[in-house]
Amino acid sequence: MNNKTESPFHSGEMAIQTRLGVREQMERFGRQVIRDFMPEQHQQFYHSLPYVFVGHADSQGWPWASILFNKPGFITSESDQSFSINSRPVRGDPIEQSLIKGTRFGVLGIELHTRRRNRMSAHINDVSDGAIHLTVDQTFGNCPQYIQHRELYQVDASEQGATELMDIQNFDAEAQALIAQSDTFFVASFSQKDSENHRASEGADVSHRGGKPGFVRVDNARSLTIPDYLGNSHFNTLGNFVENPKAGLLFLDFEKGHILSVTGTVEILWDSDEAKHFNGAERLWRFHIDHGRWLKNSLPLRWKLQEFSPNSLLTGSWAEAENLKEAEQQQHQWQAYRVMKVEQESELIRSYYLSAQQFQHLKFKPGQYLTLKARIDGQEQVRTYTVSSAPEDNFYRISVKHEQGREQGSDIQPKGLFSSYMHEQINEGDIIFGKAPSGNFTYDASEEKPAVLLSAGVGITPMVSMARHTLIDGFRTRKTRALTLISAAKNADQRAFFDELNDFSVQSGGRIRSLWALSDAEGLLEGKDFHLQGRISKEFLQSALVLDNYEFYLCGPTAFMQSMYDILLALGVADTSIYAESFGPASLKRRPTSQFDGSRKTEPETPPAKAAVVTFTRSQGEQSWREEDGSLLAFSEAHGYAPESGCRSGRCGACKTKLIAGAVSYISPPEASLEEGEVLLCCAVPAASEGDKVVKVEIDL
């Protein structure tokens, strides 16, 4: 903007920017990219287009979106401050009545085959000889997000059919069908507080909206609900809604040349619960039709869909949102998953790609795990495996290390029962049963701090999920969190996800780094195949990491995590900046002087009882419990009960049941989520009561 005293945004846009905490940065950014003239590059772009979208408000204040078209070159620029559109609207388009001096236009130039677009606001200064002459108010470029790749072609007049015009006051069956299957529409909005005072930041706007087919929900014959995705934070459309809650929507039938143009009122749904089930939705808005018009067979232009925008594929549809809502209600139940693919990641680790058979995959956080169950050798077994895919993937991937039997001193350690079952018996097409992802070892890709992920062996699995999510979220938000993965393995054969992590580094432009420490690096090229021979040391971390305020995530064998934790403390890292995946109640010994948060408590809030009477509701049995009997799980099993169980360390939640009466104390804080009135048997004991009362506990077994 040339005028440094006037903001490029109006009060509605500024209000939303303030609400979402981006006001100052957008003011700085807007003054750099929003201009009061057309750069030469934009002039050339508009000149090459065969069509352009225009938004305006009619004499009654109703916004409308329209399409104007002609042969390429129909838009000409007399200067960087003015341009002409040599086209007349299709017959019946409401814009016909508004082609008068002073009308404010929002202009969108867009190439669907290249996904390039530029925006402009302008006003008419003259209309003559089939041309609309305009003066520029503001111009700026737009990113290609959510634009589907379509190829343009034109049909002969003989193939076009007779134009049909029909006024509507609600969405008829044909309109509802078009909207329900649409992956693209255009929205016009308008804001002008003072008609006598011409502000460049106000006026009309027209914007593209794209998503998966079904991203616009037809609520009824008069209302639509629409997700609002992450964008450029200008909030041109929503800002206009704040000032003037009206919109014009334009739906095109790209294959038949029909136009559906409607206008009505809008409401922004800032905190709707429905938004959390719709992938990619930051918020929702609802449109209520006032009136509109079908313009059938009015376009000689057609577009053939080639592919969806990668951004659109990261979003959802209303059918998926409803399925996700139903799935959440079943998240604590066992669900069937089909094995889509099996892939060997290293000598010992194999990945299984799982597809939910009944409901959509639930959203999860990187670092969480799936709980699986199987009948092995006549006994039901439960285990947890970290998800190594990203939340954005349409599958769950778990990566299972085959625990080999081996000698350990004078003892022989048996091979892993469940991991052997997975590696030796589960193949593509098989069905396994699992519960939805859970766990507290999670990661937020939107954090400003850089993160370091330290892992050893199969501990790399949550880190791959975190890295993959960081890459995808960076693509979606255009801001990738700085991430360094430092992974330890015995040798190259046991180095899992090596190529995948290197690919992340390339795709992220180096924002994601992957470094490897190998015990045996014989024949490998340092700096490419590995970065350290031997164990990860204090000196290596100092050389690999520039001085910064990092968050550290640890996962691997207990000895590895303890070593990394101690090294990080020695380097001055605060305990509160170190997050660790736990494979048991005490897998990491934190410093006693550390200030723990609620998730790091080491002492139970209520002291355990010395003795208690435990009642088993279903069998009406009653048994005496003593301190030496251990957890309620062990106690139940010792008395002939067989409650479902898995990890036996508070992670998987398999042994969860209802606490009918009494209170419990937790030996170690459970990681699995619990509802009110539930107890996790594997790490719970009866809690002490005041005075000399006999402690009584009743559980649903």
C-alpha positions in Angstrom: 0.0 0.0 0.0 1.3 3.4 -0.9 -0.8 5.0 1.9 1.2 4.0 5.0 -1.3 5.6 7.4 -4.3 3.5 6.3 -4.4 -0.2 7.0 -4.9 -2.5 4.0 -7.6 -4.3 6.2 -11.0 -3.0 7.3 -12.4 -3.3 10.8 -14.1 -6.7 10.2 -10.9 -8.3 8.9 -8.9 -6.8 11.8 -11.4 -8.0 14.4 -11.0 -11.6 13.2 -7.2 -11.3 13.1 -7.2 -9.9 16.6 -9.5 -12.8 17.8 -7.1 -15.4 16.4 -3.9 -13.7 17.6 -2.4 -12.7 14.2 -3.3 -9.1 14.0 0.2 -7.5 14.3 1.9 -9.9 11.9 -0.8 -9.6 9.3 -0.7 -5.8 9.4 3.1 -6.0 8.7 2.6 -8.7 6.1 -0.4 -7.0 4.5 1.5 -3.7 4.0 4.1 -5.6 2.0 1.9 -7.7 -0.3 -1.3 -5.7 -0.7 -0.9 -3.0 -3.4 -3.0 -0.2 -4.8 -1.8 -1.0 -8.3 -1.5 -4.0 -10.6 2.1 -5.3 -11.0 3.1 -6.1 -14.6 3.1 -9.8 -13.8 -0.6 -9.5 -12.7 -1.5 -7.5 -15.8 0.0 -10.3 -18.0 -1.8 -13.0 -16.0 -5.2 -11.4 -16.4 -4.6 -10.7 -20.1 -4.0 -14.4 -20.7 -7.3 -15.6 -19.0 -10.4 -16.7 -20.9 -12.7 -16.1 -17.9 -12.7 -14.2 -14.6 -14.9 -14.3 -11.5 -16.5 -11.1 -10.2 -18.3 -10.3 -6.9 -20.6 -7.3 -6.4 -23.6 -6.2 -4.3 -26.8 -5.2 -6.0 -28.9 -2.1 -5.3 -30.6 -3.8 -2.4 -27.3 -4.8 -0.9 -27.4 -8.5 -1.8 -24.0 -9.9 -2.8 -23.7 -12.0 -6.0 -20.8 -14.0 -7.6 -20.6 -14.1 -11.4 -18.4 -15.4 -14.2 -17.4 -13.2 -17.2 -15.7 -14.8 -20.2 -14.4 -14.2 -23.7 -11.4 -15.2 -25.7 -8.0 -14.7 -24.0 -7.0 -11.1 -24.1 -10.5 -9.8 -23.2 -9.0 -8.2 -20.1 -6.7 -5.3 -20.9 -4.7 -2.9 -18.8 -4.5 0.7 -19.7 -2.1 1.3 -16.8 -1.2 -0.3 -13.5 -4.2 1.6 -12.0 -6.9 0.7 -14.5 -8.2 -2.2 -16.6 -11.1 -3.2 -18.8 -13.1 -6.4 -19.1 -14.4 -6.8 -22.6 -17.3 -9.1 -21.9 -21.0 -9.0 -21.2 -22.6 -11.2 -18.5 -24.7 -14.2 -19.5 -28.4 -13.5 -19.9 -30.1 -13.4 -16.5 -27.1 -12.9 -14.4 -27.9 -10.3 -11.6 -24.8 -8.4 -12.4 -26.5 -7.1 -15.6 -28.4 -4.5 -13.4 -25.3 -3.3 -11.6 -23.0 -2.3 -14.5 -23.0 1.4 -13.6 -20.4 3.8 -12.5 -19.2 3.4 -8.9 -20.2 -0.2 -8.5 -17.5 -2.0 -6.4 -16.1 -5.2 -7.8 -14.2 -8.0 -6.3 -12.2 -9.8 -9.0 -10.7 -13.2 -9.0 -8.4 -14.4 -11.8 -7.8 -18.1 -11.6 -6.3 -20.8 -13.8 -7.7 -24.1 -12.7 -5.2 -26.1 -14.7 -2.2 -24.4 -13.0 -3.9 -23.6 -9.7 -2.6 -20.0 -10.0 -4.8 -17.1 -8.8 -4.7 -13.4 -8.1 -7.2 -11.2 -6.4 -8.3 -7.6 -6.9 -10.8 -5.1 -5.7 -11.9 -2.3 -8.0 -14.7 0.0 -9.0 -16.4 0.8 -12.2 -15.6 4.2 -13.7 -17.4 3.6 -17.1 -19.3 1.0 -19.2 -19.2 1.3 -23.0 -19.3 -0.8 -26.1 -19.5 -4.1 -24.3 -16.6 -3.2 -22.0 -16.5 -2.6 -18.3 -13.8 0.0 -17.4 -12.5 -0.2 -13.8 -10.1 1.5 -11.5 -7.9 -0.6 -9.1 -8.4 -0.3 -5.4 -6.3 -3.3 -4.1 -4.4 -6.2 -5.6 -2.7 -9.2 -4.1 -1.6 -12.7 -5.0 -3.2 -15.9 -3.6 -1.7 -19.4 -2.9 -2.9 -22.4 -4.9 -4.5 -24.2 -1.9 -7.6 -26.3 -2.4 -7.8 -25.6 -6.2 -8.6 -28.8 -8.1 -6.8 -29.3 -11.4 -9.3 -28.9 -14.2 -8.7 -28.7 -18.0 -10.8 -26.1 -19.9 -12.5 -26.8 -23.2 -15.3 -25.1 -25.1 -18.4 -26.6 -26.8 -20.0 -25.4 -30.0 -23.2 -23.4 -29.7 -25.1 -26.3 -31.3 -24.1 -28.5 -28.3 -24.9 -25.9 -25.7 -28.6 -26.2 -25.5 -31.2 -23.5 -25.0 -30.7 -21.2 -22.0 -33.2 -21.8 -19.2 -33.7 -19.2 -16.4 -35.5 -20.0 -13.2 -35.8 -17.9 -10.1 -35.7 -19.8 -6.8 -36.3 -19.1 -3.1 -35.0 -22.4 -1.8 -32.7 -25.2 -3.0 -34.7 -27.5 -5.2 -33.7 -31.2 -5.6 -31.4 -30.4 -8.6 -29.7 -27.6 -6.7 -29.2 -29.8 -3.7 -27.7 -32.6 -5.8 -25.2 -30.2 -7.5 -24.1 -28.7 -4.2 -23.8 -32.0 -2.4 -21.3 -33.3 -5.0 -19.4 -30.1 -5.6 -15.8 -29.8 -4.8 -15.6 -26.1 -5.7 -17.7 -22.9 -5.4 -17.2 -19.2 -5.4 -18.4 -16.8 -2.7 -19.0 -13.0 -3.0 -19.2 -10.7 0.0 -19.5 -7.0 0.5 -18.6 -4.4 3.2 -18.9 -0.7 3.0 -19.7 1.2 6.2 -19.8 4.7 4.6 -21.0 4.9 1.0 -19.7 8.5 0.8 -16.2 7.6 1.9 -14.4 5.3 -0.6 -11.9 3.1 1.3 -9.7 0.8 -0.6 -9.9 -1.9 2.1 -13.7 -2.0 1.8 -16.0 -2.9 -1.1 -16.7 -6.3 -2.8 -14.8 -9.5 -2.7 -15.1 -12.8 -4.5 -13.2 -15.9 -3.3 -12.6 -19.5 -4.4 -13.6 -22.3 -2.0 -12.5 -25.9 -2.6 -12.5 -29.2 -0.8 -13.5 -32.9 -1.2 -16.8 -33.6 -2.9 -19.4 -33.3 -0.1 -17.6 -30.6 1.8 -20.7 -28.3 1.6 -23.5 -29.8 3.6 -27.1 -29.3 2.5 -28.9 -28.9 5.9 -32.3 -28.4 4.4 -34.0 -26.6 1.4 -32.8 -23.2 2.7 -29.5 -23.7 4.5 -25.9 -24.9 3.9 -23.1 -25.5 6.3 -19.5 -24.9 5.1 -16.1 -25.5 6.7 -13.6 -22.7 6.8 -10.0 -24.0 6.2 -6.7 -22.6 7.1 -5.8 -19.8 4.6 -3.7 -16.7 4.3 -5.2 -15.0 7.5 -6.4 -12.0 5.5 -10.0 -13.1 6.3 -11.4 -11.1 3.4 -14.6 -13.2 3.2 -15.2 -13.7 6.9 -14.2 -10.2 7.7 -16.9 -9.0 5.3 -19.4 -11.3 7.1 -18.6 -9.7 10.4 -19.4 -6.3 8.9 -22.3 -7.4 6.7 -23.6 -11.0 7.2 -24.6 -11.6 3.6 -23.0 -13.7 0.8 -23.5 -14.7 -2.8 -22.6 -18.2 -3.8 -21.9 -19.5 -7.3 -21.9 -23.2 -8.1 -20.9 -24.3 -11.6 -21.8 -27.6 -13.2 -18.4 -28.0 -14.9 -19.6 -30.7 -17.2 -23.0 -29.3 -18.4 -22.4 -25.5 -18.3 -25.1 -24.7 -15.7 -24.8 -21.9 -13.2 -26.5 -21.8 -9.8 -26.3 -18.3 -8.3 -27.8 -17.6 -4.9 -27.7 -14.8 -2.3 -28.6 -14.8 1.4 -27.5 -14.3 4.9 -24.7 -16.0 6.8 -23.6 -16.7 10.3 -20.1 -17.7 11.5 -20.0 -20.7 13.8 -16.9 -20.1 15.8 -17.1 -22.9 18.4 -19.3 -25.5 16.8 -18.7 -29.1 18.1 -19.2 -30.3 14.5 -16.0 -28.6 13.4 -13.8 -30.9 15.5 -15.1 -33.9 13.5 -14.4 -32.3 10.1 -10.8 -32.8 9.0 -9.1 -29.5 8.3 -12.0 -27.3 9.5 -10.9 -24.3 11.6 -14.4 -23.2 12.0 -17.8 -23.4 10.2 -20.2 -20.9 8.6 -23.8 -21.3 7.6 -25.6 -19.8 4.6 -29.4 -19.2 4.5 -30.8 -18.6 1.0 -32.9 -15.5 0.4 -33.3 -15.9 -3.3 -31.4 -17.0 -6.4 -31.4 -18.1 -9.9 -30.7 -21.2 -12.1 -28.9 -20.2 -15.3 -29.0 -23.5 -17.2 -27.0 -24.1 -20.4 -25.6 -20.6 -20.1 -21.9 -21.4 -20.3 -20.1 -22.6 -23.5 -17.2 -23.4 -21.2 -16.5 -26.9 -19.7 -13.9 -28.2 -17.4 -12.6 -31.8 -17.0 -11.4 -32.8 -13.6 -7.8 -34.1 -13.7 -6.8 -34.3 -10.0 -7.7 -33.0 -6.6 -5.6 -30.5 -4.8 -3.2 -32.1 -2.3 -4.6 -29.7 0.3 -8.2 -30.8 -0.5 -7.2 -34.4 0.1 -6.0 -33.5 3.6 -9.5 -32.3 4.4 -12.8 -34.1 5.0 -16.4 -34.3 3.9 -19.6 -34.3 5.9 -20.1 -38.0 5.4 -16.6 -38.6 6.9 -17.4 -36.2 9.7 -20.5 -38.1 10.6 -18.6 -41.4 10.4 -15.9 -40.0 12.7 -18.5 -38.9 15.2 -19.9 -42.4 15.3 -16.4 -43.9 15.6 -15.7 -41.7 18.7 -18.6 -43.2 20.4 -17.1 -46.7 19.9 -13.5 -45.7 20.6 -13.3 -47.9 23.7 -14.7 -50.9 21.9 -12.7 -53.5 20.0 -12.8 -52.9 16.3 -11.9 -55.0 13.3 -8.9 -53.8 11.1 -7.9 -55.3 7.8 -4.2 -55.6 7.1 -3.8 -53.6 3.8 -0.1 -54.0 3.4 2.9 -55.5 5.2 6.3 -53.9 4.7 9.7 -54.8 6.1 11.4 -51.7 7.5 14.6 -53.4 8.8 16.0 -56.7 9.7 13.8 -56.9 12.8 11.0 -54.3 12.3 8.0 -54.9 10.1 5.2 -52.5 9.4 1.5 -53.3 9.1 -0.9 -50.9 7.4 -4.4 -51.3 8.9 -7.8 -50.1 7.6 -10.8 -49.9 9.9 -13.6 -52.1 8.7 -16.7 -50.4 10.2 -15.9 -46.8 11.1 -13.5 -44.1 9.9 -10.1 -43.9 11.5 -10.2 -41.8 14.6 -8.0 -38.7 14.9 -5.0 -39.3 17.0 -1.9 -37.4 18.1 1.6 -38.4 16.9 3.2 -40.6 19.5 0.1 -42.5 20.5 -0.3 -46.2 20.3 -2.9 -48.8 19.2 -4.0 -51.6 21.6 -4.3 -55.0 19.8 -5.6 -58.3 20.9 -5.3 -61.8 19.5 -5.9 -65.4 20.7 -2.5 -67.1 20.7 -2.0 -70.7 21.8 -5.5 -70.7 23.2 -5.1 -67.6 25.3 -6.2 -64.1 24.6 -3.2 -61.7 24.5 -3.2 -57.9 24.5 -0.3 -55.7 23.4 0.2 -52.0 22.6 2.2 -50.8 19.5 2.9 -47.2 18.7 1.4 -45.8 15.5 4.1 -44.9 13.0 1.8 -43.2 10.5 0.6 -39.6 10.7 -2.8 -38.5 11.8 -3.5 -37.2 8.3 -3.1 -40.7 6.7 -6.2 -42.7 5.9 -4.8 -45.8 7.6 -3.0 -46.8 10.8 0.5 -48.1 10.5 2.1 -50.0 13.3 5.7 -51.1 13.2 6.5 -54.2 15.2 9.9 -55.4 16.3 10.3 -59.2 16.2 11.6 -59.9 19.7 14.1 -62.7 19.3 14.8 -65.4 21.9 18.3 -65.1 23.2 20.6 -66.1 26.0 21.0 -63.5 28.8 23.7 -64.6 31.2 22.7 -68.0 32.6 19.0 -67.4 31.5 17.4 -67.9 28.2 15.0 -65.1 27.3 12.1 -66.4 25.2 11.1 -64.7 22.0 8.2 -62.2 22.1 4.9 -64.1 22.0 2.8 -61.4 20.3 5.5 -60.0 18.0 6.2 -63.6 16.8 2.5 -64.0 16.1 2.5 -60.8 14.1 5.7 -61.6 12.1 4.9 -65.3 11.5 1.2 -65.4 11.1 -0.3 -62.1 10.1 -0.3 -61.3 6.4 -1.9 -58.9 4.0 -5.7 -59.4 4.0 -5.9 -60.7 7.5 -8.2 -59.2 10.2 -6.9 -58.1 13.6 -8.7 -56.4 16.5 -7.7 -53.2 18.1 -8.9 -50.2 20.1 -8.5 -46.6 19.0 -5.2 -44.9 19.6 -4.4 -43.5 23.0 -1.5 -42.4 25.1 0.1 -39.2 26.6 3.4 -39.2 24.8 2.4 -36.7 22.2 3.8 -33.9 20.1 2.5 -30.6 18.7 3.8 -29.6 15.2 2.5 -26.1 15.7 4.9 -25.2 18.5 7.5 -22.5 17.8 10.3 -24.3 19.6 12.5 -26.6 17.6 12.3 -30.2 18.7 14.8 -33.0 19.0 13.6 -36.7 18.8 16.1 -39.1 20.4 15.4 -42.8 19.8 17.0 -46.2 19.8 15.8 -49.4 18.1 12.1 -49.7 17.8 11.7 -46.5 19.8 12.0 -44.8 16.5 8.3 -45.6 15.7 6.6 -42.6 17.5 9.3 -40.4 16.1 8.5 -41.3 12.5 4.8 -40.5 13.2 5.9 -37.1 14.6 8.2 -36.3 11.7 5.6 -37.4 9.1 3.0 -35.2 10.8 5.4 -32.3 10.9 6.0 -32.5 7.2 2.3 -32.7 6.3 1.3 -30.0 8.7 4.0 -27.8 7.3 2.6 -28.3 3.9 -0.9 -27.4 5.1 0.1 -24.4 7.1 3.2 -23.3 5.1 5.2 -23.3 8.3 7.2 -26.4 9.2 8.5 -26.8 12.8 12.3 -27.3 12.9 12.9 -31.0 13.8 16.0 -33.1 14.3 15.8 -36.8 14.7 18.8 -38.6 16.2 18.3 -42.3 16.0 20.5 -45.2 17.2 20.7 -48.7 15.8 23.1 -51.6 15.9 23.9 -51.5 12.2 22.6 -50.6 8.7 20.4 -53.7 8.6 18.6 -52.7 11.7 18.3 -49.0 10.7 14.5 -48.6 10.2 12.8 -45.9 8.1 16.1 -44.6 6.8 14.9 -43.7 3.3 11.6 -42.4 4.6 13.3 -39.9 7.0 15.7 -38.8 4.3 12.8 -38.1 2.0 11.2 -36.0 4.8 14.4 -33.9 4.9 14.3 -33.3 1.2 10.6 -32.4 1.1 10.9 -30.1 4.1 13.8 -28.2 2.6 16.0 -29.3 5.5 13.6 -28.2 8.2 13.5 -31.9 9.2 16.9 -33.5 9.8 17.8 -37.1 10.3 21.0 -38.2 12.0 22.1 -41.8 12.7 24.3 -43.3 15.3 25.4 -46.9 14.5 27.3 -49.3 16.7 28.7 -51.0 13.6 29.3 -48.7 10.6 31.7 -50.9 8.6 31.7 -50.2 4.9 29.3 -47.2 5.3 29.9 -43.5 4.3 30.0 -41.1 7.2 27.8 -38.1 6.7 25.5 -40.0 4.4 24.8 -43.5 5.8 25.6 -42.6 9.4 26.8 -39.6 11.5 28.3 -41.2 14.5 29.8 -44.6 15.2 29.1 -45.6 18.8 26.7 -44.3 21.4 25.1 -40.9 21.4 27.2 -38.7 23.6 27.1 -35.3 25.2 29.8 -34.2 22.7 27.8 -35.4 19.7 24.7 -33.6 20.8 26.7 -30.4 21.3 28.2 -30.7 17.8 24.9 -31.7 16.1 22.6 -29.1 17.7 23.1 -25.4 17.4 22.4 -23.5 20.6 18.7 -23.1 20.9 15.7 -23.6 23.3 14.7 -27.2 22.3 12.0 -29.6 23.3 13.4 -33.2 23.6 11.5 -36.4 23.1 13.0 -39.8 24.2 11.9 -43.3 23.3 13.8 -46.6 23.5 15.1 -49.1 26.0 15.2 -47.9 29.6 19.0 -47.7 29.8 19.1 -45.5 26.6 16.4 -43.1 27.8 18.1 -42.8 31.2 21.4 -42.1 29.6 19.9 -39.4 27.2 18.0 -37.8 30.1 21.1 -37.6 32.3 23.1 -36.1 29.4 20.5 -33.5 28.6 20.3 -32.4 32.3 24.1 -32.1 32.3 23.8 -29.9 29.2 21.4 -27.6 31.2 18.1 -28.8 29.6 15.2 -28.3 32.0 13.4 -31.4 33.1 10.1 -29.9 31.9 11.5 -29.7 28.4 12.2 -33.5 28.2 9.3 -35.8 27.3 9.7 -39.6 27.4 7.7 -42.6 26.3 7.3 -45.0 29.1 7.2 -48.8 28.7 6.5 -49.4 32.4 5.9 -47.8 35.7 9.4 -46.6 36.3 11.2 -46.7 32.9 12.9 -43.3 33.5 14.3 -42.1 36.8 13.8 -38.3 36.9 15.8 -36.1 39.3 14.1 -35.8 42.7 14.6 -32.1 42.6 12.8 -31.7 39.3 9.5 -29.8 39.4 7.1 -32.3 38.0 3.8 -31.5 36.4 0.7 -33.6 36.9 1.8 -36.2 34.5 5.0 -36.9 36.3 3.8 -37.6 39.8 5.8 -40.4 41.5 3.7 -40.7 44.7 0.0 -41.6 44.8 -2.3 -38.8 45.9 -4.1 -41.1 48.4 -1.9 -43.6 50.4 -2.6 -47.3 49.8 -4.3 -49.3 52.4 -2.6 -52.0 54.5 -5.6 -54.4 54.1 -9.0 -54.3 52.5 -12.0 -56.4 51.6 -12.6 -56.6 47.9 -16.0 -57.5 46.5 -16.4 -58.9 42.9 -19.8 -57.6 41.8 -20.7 -60.2 39.1 -19.8 -63.3 41.0 -20.8 -61.9 44.4 -17.5 -63.0 45.7 -15.6 -61.4 48.5 -11.9 -61.7 49.3 -9.4 -60.2 51.8 -6.6 -58.2 50.2 -3.3 -57.4 51.9 -0.5 -55.0 50.9 1.7 -57.9 49.7 -1.0 -59.1 47.3 -0.1 -56.2 44.9 -2.3 -54.7 42.3 -6.0 -55.4 42.0 -5.2 -57.2 38.7 -2.7 -59.6 40.2 -5.0 -60.1 43.2 -8.0 -60.9 40.9 -6.0 -63.3 38.9 -4.8 -65.0 42.1 -8.3 -65.7 43.0 -9.4 -67.3 39.8 -10.7 -64.2 37.9 -9.5 -63.5 34.3 -10.0 -59.8 33.7 -8.8 -58.6 30.3 -5.3 -57.2 30.4 -2.4 -56.2 28.2 0.6 -54.1 29.0 0.2 -54.4 32.8 1.8 -51.0 33.2 -1.1 -48.6 32.9 -0.7 -47.8 29.2 -3.1 -49.8 27.2 -6.3 -49.5 29.3 -7.3 -53.2 28.6 -7.8 -53.9 32.3 -10.2 -51.0 32.8 -13.4 -51.8 34.7 -16.0 -50.0 36.8 -15.3 -49.1 40.4 -18.6 -49.8 42.1 -17.7 -48.7 45.6 -14.7 -47.6 47.6 -11.6 -45.8 46.5 -8.3 -46.8 45.0 -4.7 -45.5 45.1 -2.4 -45.8 42.0 1.0 -47.3 42.6 2.1 -45.5 39.4 0.1 -42.9 37.5 -1.9 -44.6 34.7 -1.3 -43.3 31.2 -4.5 -44.8 29.8 -7.5 -42.4 29.9 -10.2 -43.1 32.5 -13.8 -42.0 32.8 -15.3 -41.1 36.1 -16.1 -44.3 38.1 -13.5 -46.4 36.2 -10.4 -48.1 37.7 -7.3 -49.5 36.0 -6.6 -52.8 37.8 -3.0 -53.2 36.8 -1.6 -50.3 38.8 -4.4 -49.8 41.4 -4.7 -50.9 45.0 -7.3 -50.2 47.6 -6.9 -46.8 49.2 -6.6 -46.1 52.9 -9.6 -44.7 54.7 -9.7 -42.3 57.7 -9.7 -43.8 61.2 -10.0 -47.5 61.9 -12.7 -48.3 59.4 -12.3 -51.5 57.4 -11.4 -50.6 53.9 -13.9 -51.9 51.3 -13.6 -51.9 47.6 -16.1 -53.3 45.0 -15.1 -53.8 41.4 -17.2 -54.9 38.4 -15.7 -58.4 37.9 
